[in-house]
Amino acid sequence: MASPFVVLSDEDVARALPMCEAIDELRLALQHAGEFLVPERLVISCPEHHGSTLFKPAVRRSTTDPREGSMGIKIVSVRPDNAALRLPAVPATVMLFDKTTGLPRALMAATHLTGLRTAACSAIAIDALRCATQKNDPLEPLSVVVFGAGLQAELHVAALRAIGSISSLTLVNRTGDSVRRLAEKLASFCSNITALALDEEEAVMLALSKANTVITATNSQTPLFAGTALRPGTVIAAVGSYTPAARELDETTIRRCRAIVLDEQSAMRVGEFALGYQPPMTHVYELSSLCVPGWTLSQHAEESGDIYLYKSVGSALQDLASGAAVLERAVAMKLGTTAML
């Protein structure tokens, strides 16, 4: 008997799962992280194309969730040279299967999904850290510096808007043209936007000294700024580096961290930690632990450091949870193309 198979474009994915719903879905999935089996990712280096391709499978074992049959894999490539071809620099595809029968259920473009779930998880971490550190004090508006001018940067701004009001936004990128285009695109969401090129060092350092939230979403191989510029209490979400040779943050930044949150333990192998200072594990948390009601910083973390870091390398748990949510909504909304296999 034939089985239905749904094909979804990036546009379908964006329509099916808005940012606020993505944050809710991923927070719920992280609260049930123990139900997910996430094997080690396979990374194939493609130096001739200045990039690599990652294969990331996952399965959910829940017997209570309506998506208990979720099983899937994401294949994501990093190809920085694609920009010259007007193609995504991080193209990705998610394929979902029925766990019982093994038959494919859906194939979806995952360039938008990758940016969406990454930004949503950053927002979850930032929100939890701000609430834990400011405790009973009113949360101050978000004063944000974003490094990067691509889809990740844009979606991180959307995610931050979902958890708080943005009083100021500074966008920083290697080239001024791309960052100015993003600033124009975001102007309707924030009236106080500044666009800077990375080599405008004095202005960048000034913006960092005033910010309480910093996003790094670049493919930089070396630190983007000096950690001495950050004001105490700053929360950083670093989502760009994913190899032992690349780092967006310098050693000073890592040494200043009171708490470091990882989306998965493999994040400890990236350049921020592999190339220098190894933080004590008493300061390190997994993102799923922040989603447990009543979570607080450990006493050890309270005693040292003055900034907070969320380091993401992307988790197949996030891909599967967000992909399953997209599929459920897309079917209800009659999005995409359905074929019979």
N, C-alpha and C positions, 0 to 999 in steps of 0.2 A: 504494500500500500504506500502511496506517495506521502511525503512529509513536507509541510510548509517550511519555506526558507525565506527569511526577510533580508533584504539588502537596504542599508541606510547610508545616506550621504552625510557629510559634515553638517550641512544645513538641516537635515532631518534630526540629527543628534542635538543641535543647538535648540531647535524648536521643542524637542521632547523633554529636555531637562534643563530648565533655567538654573541660574547660579544658586539662588536660595534653596531650591529643592535639592540640588546637588550637595550642598552643605549638610542638609538634614539627612539625606540618604547615607552619606559617608560617615557622619557622626554615629548613626545607628549601626552601620556595618562595623565600625571600629569598636563599638561597645560589645560586639559579638566576634571579635577577632579570632577567638579560639575555635570557631567553627570553620575557619578557612585553612586549607592546606596550600602552602605556597612554596613550591620547590625552588631551588637555586636557579636564577636566570642564566641563560646561555648568551654570551656576548661574542660576536664575531667581528674582529677588527677589519676595517677596510681602508688601510692607509692610502691606497691609490686614489681614494675618493675623499680623503681627509675626514673620515668618519667611522662609524661602526653600526652594527645592527644587533638588536637585542630581542630574544625570544623569551616571553614571560608567561608561563602557564599558572593556572590556579583553579581550585575547586572549592565549593562550599558544601559542608557536610550537614547543615542544619536540617532538622526534621520538623521544625515548627514554622519556619519562614516560607511564604508561598513561593519563593524563588529557590527552594532547597535543591532543585535540580541544576543549579548554575554550575557550569564548567566552561572554561574558555582559555584562550591564549591571546596575548597581544604581541604583535611584531612591530617594533618601532626602530626606525633608522635615524641616525644623526648625519645629515649631509649639509654642512654649512655652505657648500658651493651652489646649492639649489637656489639661493637668493638671486643669483645672477640670471637664473632661468625663470624667475618669477614663480617658483615652486616652494612649498613649505620646507623649511630647513629641518623639520623633525616630522616626516611623514610616518603615519602609524595606521595600523588596521587591527581591529578586534574581531575575533570569531568566537561565537558562543555555541555550545553543544548541549544536547539533552543528556544529563548524567546517566539516566537509566538506560537509554537506547544507544547512546553514543552518536546519534544522528546530529548533523549540524542544524542549528536553529536560526542563526543570524550571522551576517557579515556586515560590519559597520566601519566606515571611515573613522579613524580615531585621532586625527590631528587635533580637532576641536576638543574631543573627549579627554585627551591627554592634558591639554591646557586647563580644561574645566576641572578635572579631578585634582590636579596639582594645586591650582589656586584655591579650590574649596578646602583641601587639607591644610594649606597654609593658614587660611582664615580660621579653621578650627583650632590650630595650635596657637596662633596669635591671640585669639579670643580667650582661650584657657589660661595662657600665661599672663595676659593683662588682668584677668579676674583674680588669679592667684596672687599676683604681686601687689595689686592695688587694693585687694581685699574689700573692706567696707567703704573705701573712698569712692566718690563718683569717678567713673572712667572719663579721662580727658579725651577730647576729640583727637582723631588720628592725624598726626603730622607725618607725612610719608615721603620717603625717597625711594624711587624705583630705578634700578640699574637694568637697562634693556629696553627695547622698543618694539618687540615682536608680540606675537599672540599671547605668550605667557605674561608679559608685562601688562597688556591690556586686560586680560582676565583676572589678574591679581588685583587690579584696581576695582574691578567689578565685585570681587570677593570681599575686599575690605569695605566697600560701600554696604555690603550685606550685613556686616557686623558692627558698624559704627559710622559716625559722620566724619568726613575728611575735611579738615580745616585748611590744609595746604598740601600740595602735591608737586614734588620735583622729579622730573624724568631725566635720566642721564643715560647717554649712549655714546659709543665711539664716534659715530657720525651725527652731525647736527641735523641733517635733512630728515632722517627717519624719526628722530625724536621729536622734531617740530611737527611732523605729520601726525604722530600719535597724540601730541598735546592738542592739536586742533580737533582731533576726533573725540577727545575726552572733555573738551571745553564745556559742553553742556552739563556735565556731571559735577564739575568743580570749577569755581570761578577763580581760584587762586592756584594757577598752574605755572610752573617755570620749566623750561626745556633747556638742558645744558649738554654740551659735548664733554666727554670724559676728560679731555685735556684742559678744561677750564677748572683747574684743580682748586684754586682758592674759593670759587663759588660753590664747588661740590663739597668741600670741607665745611663751609659755612652752613650749607643746607643740612649736612649730617649732624652738626652740632646742635641743631634745633629740632631734629626729627625724633619721634618716639617709635617709629616703625620704619624698617628698611627691608626692601625686597631686592634680592639679586637674582636675576633671571637672564643670564648671559652664557656664552660659550667661552668665556675668558679662561685662559690657562694660568693666569697670574692674578694676585690680589688686586681688587678694584680700588681700594682706598686704605688709608692707614687707620687701624683700629683705635688709635688715640683720639680720633675726631669724634667718636660716638659719645653721646651724652649718657650718663648713668640712667638705667631703667629701659634703655632701648631694646625693642624686640626685633630680631632679624629673622627673615625667612630666606634661606639660601637654597635655590632649586636648580642652579645651572650645572655645577660640576657633578660628574658621576664616575670619574676614573681616578686612580691613585696619582696621576701626574697633573691633574687640573685642580685649581683652587681659586675661588672668588674672594676668600677672606684670608687675612694675614694671621700670623701667629699671635699677635697682640690681641686681636679680636677673640680668638679661641681662649686665650688665657684669662680674659676678662669675664668669661661666661659663668654666671651663677648656675644656670641650668642649660643643658643641651638636650633637645628633643629630636629623636630620629623617627622617620617613617618606617624604617626597618633597619636591622642591625648591620646590614651590608654598607650602610652609609658611613660607618666608621672606617671604611677602607678608602674613602675618597681623599683627595689631596689635602683638604683642610686638616685632616688628622694624620694621614700617612706621611706627610712631608715635614712634620714638626712635632709640636707639643701634643701629647696624649692626655686628654683630660681624665681626672679620676672618675670611675664608674659611678660613684655616689652622686655625681652631677648629671648623669645621663638617664634619660627616660625614653620609653617608646611612646609614640603618638597615641596608641590605643589606651594607654594608662591615663592619659589626660581626659579621656572621654568617660571615665568612671565617675559617677556622681560623688562629690566630696573630695576630689583629688586636690592635694596640696603639695608644695615643695617639701622635700625632706629637710630635716634639721641641718644636715651637712651643707646643703645648697644655700640655706639661709645665712650661713656663716661666712661665705666668701663670694667674690665676684659681684659685678654690678650691671651686667647686661644678660640677655636671654637669646638663645639661638634655636631655631627649628631648621634642621638640615634634612632635605628630601632628595632621594634618588629615584623616587617612584616605586610603587609597590603593585604587584599583580593583584593584591587584595583590592586596592583602589580601582584598578581597571575592571575587575570582575563585578564588583558591587555597583559601580556607576554604569557599566555596560548592561547589566541585568535590569537596572532601573530604566535606562533608556529604552530597552526593548519592550518592557512592559507598557510604558507610556506610548511608545511609537505604535504598537499594535492597537491600543485603545484609540489613538488619534488617527489611525489609518495612514500613517506616514510610510514612505519608502516603497519598495517594489517587492511583491511576494511571488515566489516561484514555488513549484512543486518538484521535489527531488525524489 
